[in-house]
Amino acid sequence: MVSALSLWLPVLLSAVFVFIVSSIIHMVLSWHRNDFSAVPSEDDVMDALRPFNIPEGEYFIPHVDDPKQRETDEFKAKVDKGPVAFLTVIPASYKMGGKLLLWFIYSLLVGLCTAYVAGLALAPGAHFLAVFRFAGTVAFAGYALALMQNSIWYGRSWKTTLKSMTDGFVYACVTAGTFGWMWP
């Protein structure tokens, strides 16, 4: 057994490496450029929504407060008339700095969970491939598996989800390689 706290260096380095790799994936490669489509008549839609001054948050249209309302003729008519949509409203002054910091903290958290599980399972001096397997599996779970929920429940394109899960696989391999390299 290896203490997760004694693995602080692979946790930190894997987060740095994942941050760098994710920056390359998102800023240099064109892999994610078509993940979102434009809304037809985008300017008209934005102009139509603007007067409502919708606060930052997540919305479902049409919305019901009580599941029993889904059975009403009024609700069914709204659904039939459409559109049915999930809407995420973010601040107009979208700042990347805070998002990048949160992404790095998230990568540290994945690394810490990876250190905990691998540390419980493996002894000091474990073979690189054994460390790689444990660390990679845990990191993949942290970076990729939960993304499927977006396609299952919120209608996100499976193509987009699978691309993001592929990113998660790459991040998991980077994490696994770092842990294998730095394993005590």
Secondary structure, 3 states (H helix, E strand, C coil): CCCHHHHHHHHHHHHHHHHHHHHHHHHCCCCCCCCCCCCCCHHHHHHHHHHHCCCCEEEEECCCCCHHHHHCHHHHHHHHHCCCEEEEECCCCCCHHHHHHHHHHHHHHHHHHHHHHHHHHCCCCCCHHHHHHHHHHHHHHHHCHHHHHHHHHHCCCHHHHHHHHHHHHHHHHHHHHHHHHHCC
